[in-house]
Amino acid sequence: MVEQDRPEPRWIEMPSLPASAGNRSIEAGQDYHDLGEMYSDAPVARGLGDVIVHRAVLDDITGTSKILDWVSDGDIVILEMRRLIDTETELRMAVDQIQDFVEGDLAGEVIRLGQSRLLLLPSEFDISKSDGSLF
């Protein structure tokens, strides 16, 4: 079944929520604002030990500097590179630049997620290998 495109989010009644939610609850019919679109680069207050996970799409090699800044700040980055797959030279240059910096300079890790994504981890994070058990 294909769902129709909707210009607004679908409202789901949740009887488990208390009726006295106060003024902070959103009523059906109120405007919805996507804060990610309105404030795509909003300043995020950070506490000691806080980590930010960035989702980014790399359109061309000029965007790598911002991604490397995030990783050097200790943030995790999930990087979508689908738009670069058709331009093999630029893709290879971007991956080499990211890998040299993250693995070479920061002692972090670059992990391939599927065909078009990379997970960039700063040195504070470690990937542990499973012993085969689920828990």
C-alpha positions as a Python dict, from the first residue, in 0.01 Angstrom:
ca = {
    (1, 'M'): (0, 0, 0),
    (2, 'V'): (141, 337, -103),
    (3, 'E'): (80, 624, 135),
    (4, 'Q'): (-28, 953, -17),
    (5, 'D'): (211, 1246, 4),
    (6, 'R'): (98, 1476, 282),
    (7, 'P'): (196, 1839, 327),
    (8, 'E'): (179, 1798, 706),
    (9, 'P'): (253, 1532, 964),
    (10, 'R'): (-10, 1273, 1042),
    (11, 'W'): (-169, 1309, 1385),
    (12, 'I'): (-202, 998, 1599),
    (13, 'E'): (-430, 1000, 1899),
    (14, 'M'): (-246, 870, 2206),
    (15, 'P'): (-490, 798, 2488),
    (16, 'S'): (-202, 704, 2718),
    (17, 'L'): (-88, 1066, 2737),
    (18, 'P'): (-225, 1266, 3029),
    (19, 'A'): (-499, 1511, 2939),
    (20, 'S'): (-334, 1787, 3144),
    (21, 'A'): (-22, 1828, 2932),
    (22, 'G'): (-34, 2205, 2981),
    (23, 'N'): (44, 2473, 2726),
    (24, 'R'): (339, 2285, 2582),
    (25, 'S'): (137, 2023, 2397),
    (26, 'I'): (64, 2062, 2027),
    (27, 'E'): (-299, 2048, 1930),
    (28, 'A'): (-420, 1898, 1604),
    (29, 'G'): (-420, 2166, 1339),
    (30, 'Q'): (-138, 2376, 1487),
    (31, 'D'): (151, 2470, 1263),
    (32, 'Y'): (447, 2231, 1260),
    (33, 'H'): (792, 2381, 1223),
    (34, 'D'): (1086, 2164, 1122),
    (35, 'L'): (1361, 2314, 1335),
    (36, 'G'): (1622, 2117, 1142),
    (37, 'E'): (1532, 2313, 830),
    (38, 'M'): (1483, 2646, 1005),
    (39, 'Y'): (1809, 2628, 1202),
    (40, 'S'): (2027, 2383, 1013),
    (41, 'D'): (2345, 2507, 1182),
    (42, 'A'): (2210, 2606, 1523),
    (43, 'P'): (2460, 2640, 1806),
    (44, 'V'): (2437, 2341, 2039),
    (45, 'A'): (2526, 2386, 2404),
    (46, 'R'): (2773, 2119, 2509),
    (47, 'G'): (2853, 1980, 2848),
    (48, 'L'): (3162, 1790, 2951),
    (49, 'G'): (3159, 1451, 2779),
    (50, 'D'): (2868, 1534, 2548),
    (51, 'V'): (2880, 1396, 2197),
    (52, 'I'): (2697, 1522, 1892),
    (53, 'V'): (2609, 1288, 1605),
    (54, 'H'): (2603, 1476, 1275),
    (55, 'R'): (2425, 1351, 965),
    (56, 'A'): (2572, 1500, 652),
    (57, 'V'): (2546, 1467, 275),
    (58, 'L'): (2867, 1536, 86),
    (59, 'D'): (2783, 1703, -246),
    (60, 'D'): (3143, 1769, -350),
    (61, 'I'): (3493, 1776, -207),
    (62, 'T'): (3456, 2134, -81),
    (63, 'G'): (3237, 2008, 205),
    (64, 'T'): (3506, 1790, 362),
    (65, 'S'): (3655, 2069, 575),
    (66, 'K'): (3334, 2110, 780),
    (67, 'I'): (3311, 1733, 828),
    (68, 'L'): (3672, 1715, 945),
    (69, 'D'): (3606, 2002, 1187),
    (70, 'W'): (3323, 1802, 1345),
    (71, 'V'): (3538, 1493, 1389),
    (72, 'S'): (3826, 1695, 1533),
    (73, 'D'): (3577, 1843, 1785),
    (74, 'G'): (3508, 1486, 1902),
    (75, 'D'): (3175, 1446, 1722),
    (76, 'I'): (3050, 1139, 1536),
    (77, 'V'): (2959, 1186, 1169),
    (78, 'I'): (2738, 970, 949),
    (79, 'L'): (2830, 1077, 598),
    (80, 'E'): (2618, 1011, 289),
    (81, 'M'): (2828, 1014, -30),
    (82, 'R'): (2574, 895, -289),
    (83, 'R'): (2602, 1215, -493),
    (84, 'L'): (2976, 1162, -540),
    (85, 'I'): (2959, 800, -655),
    (86, 'D'): (2927, 897, -1023),
    (87, 'T'): (3241, 1113, -1010),
    (88, 'E'): (3497, 850, -915),
    (89, 'T'): (3798, 1084, -903),
    (90, 'E'): (3631, 1332, -669),
    (91, 'L'): (3493, 1047, -455),
    (92, 'R'): (3839, 893, -419),
    (93, 'M'): (3993, 1231, -332),
    (94, 'A'): (3727, 1299, -67),
    (95, 'V'): (3757, 953, 89),
    (96, 'D'): (4138, 971, 90),
    (97, 'Q'): (4134, 1316, 252),
    (98, 'I'): (3885, 1206, 518),
    (99, 'Q'): (4064, 878, 586),
    (100, 'D'): (4409, 1040, 609),
    (101, 'F'): (4286, 1298, 858),
    (102, 'V'): (4058, 1080, 1073),
    (103, 'E'): (4277, 769, 1088),
    (104, 'G'): (4619, 927, 1044),
    (105, 'D'): (4602, 1257, 1230),
    (106, 'L'): (4327, 1190, 1485),
    (107, 'A'): (4379, 814, 1536),
    (108, 'G'): (4005, 771, 1481),
    (109, 'E'): (3818, 527, 1261),
    (110, 'V'): (3645, 543, 923),
    (111, 'I'): (3387, 269, 880),
    (112, 'R'): (3196, 192, 563),
    (113, 'L'): (2820, 160, 607),
    (114, 'G'): (2670, 4, 296),
    (115, 'Q'): (2752, 131, -52),
    (116, 'S'): (2732, 505, -1),
    (117, 'R'): (2782, 596, 366),
    (118, 'L'): (3073, 632, 604),
    (119, 'L'): (3076, 643, 983),
    (120, 'L'): (3350, 872, 1116),
    (121, 'L'): (3454, 813, 1475),
    (122, 'P'): (3701, 1027, 1668),
    (123, 'S'): (3968, 857, 1877),
    (124, 'E'): (3753, 869, 2191),
    (125, 'F'): (3534, 592, 2046),
    (126, 'D'): (3625, 231, 1987),
    (127, 'I'): (3458, -37, 1779),
    (128, 'S'): (3449, -365, 1964),
    (129, 'K'): (3432, -693, 1779),
    (130, 'S'): (3154, -928, 1879),
    (131, 'D'): (3231, -1278, 2002),
    (132, 'G'): (2931, -1404, 1808),
    (133, 'S'): (2677, -1379, 2087),
    (134, 'L'): (2386, -1138, 2065),
    (135, 'F'): (2393, -1031, 2430),
}
